[in-house]
Amino acid sequence: MAVGLAGYALWRLTEALFDPEAQANDAKGAFRRAGHAVSGIAHVVLAWTAARLAIHSARATGRVGGEDSAHDWTAWMLDQPGGRLLVALVAIALLAAAAQQAKKAWTGEFARTLSGGTPVPDYVCTMGRVGYGARAAVFAAIAILFVGAAWAADADEAGGMASGMALLQRQAGGQLLLTAIGIGFVAFGAFSFVEARWRRLQVRLPS
């Protein structure tokens, strides 16, 4: 999993830096590339966490894997000049990512990236939409945690996936919400296998 996450991080960072799929050079394209950069950095952290767990070197602090990284990075940013602004920018980036995921869930635009000349089956689109919706909810929850960290200048207010889901659990109807998100993640996992097989990549080759 660490190798797979690292590979995905490399692809996302490549999309952000070099635009191999020739996305639009307008504001929309810049927004997408910024989202790819955030995704790439997030998956670098996830890959590092998975690697630490694989070699049994994760620190036993009682936090779920990945939470230490979120706290450590947030503490490092807060120690820099304008640290609260940096953390606030992370929160804004996460909110933008949540909005992007929600837009995909609403429009189903992701289906256009699948190869083949025939329409994508409805059940595949449904899996993707449910999955992207679940991701949007968790991204938004994590963003709220970073807003709190920036406001209080306290790294302990930040958190990763586990903290974001714990925040959702504390809301009214939290158990049902988490159940729905769990189903959404399963659906997104199934859709990701479909995408891994049939995703169409239109990469510009060097001239």
HELIX and SHEET records of a PDB file:
HELIX    1   1 ALA A    2  PHE A   18  1                                  17    
HELIX    2   2 ALA A   27  ALA A   54  1                                  28    
HELIX    3   3 GLU A   67  LEU A   78  1                                  12    
HELIX    4   4 GLY A   83  THR A  107  1                                  25    
HELIX    5   5 GLU A  109  THR A  113  5                                   5    
HELIX    6   6 ASP A  122  ALA A  152  1                                  31    
HELIX    7   7 ALA A  155  GLU A  157  5                                   3    
HELIX    8   8 MET A  161  GLN A  169  1                                   9    
HELIX    9   9 GLY A  174  TRP A  198  1                                  25    
END                                                                             
